[in-house]
């Protein structure tokens, strides 16, 4: 899927946002429907650790916001989405550019909406691999995403109180 003008602007915003910029990573692609994001993380003076490989904090920081952001966009304003937990497994030292691609299918989004019709909240677990240009895995990050519907009754009560 192509990147739209809107998602291209969002990508620029991500790359300029100080907290994300500090990781040393760059968002290089956001699908028009927000179902896919690709990032790259170079080995350079900003991301290099004491032993000359990519700093683990940069690896985690580069992937941290992506699944939460994607679900916020894919589900819309009727849902609350938070990062709940994360873990990282380092497989090989990062000695070159690393890439990660995040994907959420339309079926997953529909499954979340369906499950939340009968449940208060749910946790979804996603794994993303950071790979080099040859496809070798250097790190695997597991993210637990918390999702729930916003309380409709409370928001309706607030609106009716504001009208009074």
Secondary structure, DSSP 8 states (H G I E B T S, - for coil): ----HHHHHHHHHHHHSHHHHTTTEEEEEE-TTSSEEEEEE--STTTB-TTSSB-HHHHHHHHHTHHHHHHHHHH-TTEEEEEEEEEEEE-S---S-EEEEEE--HHHHHHHHHHTTT-SEEEEEEEEEEE-TT--EEEEEEEEEEEEE--HHHHHHHHHHHH-
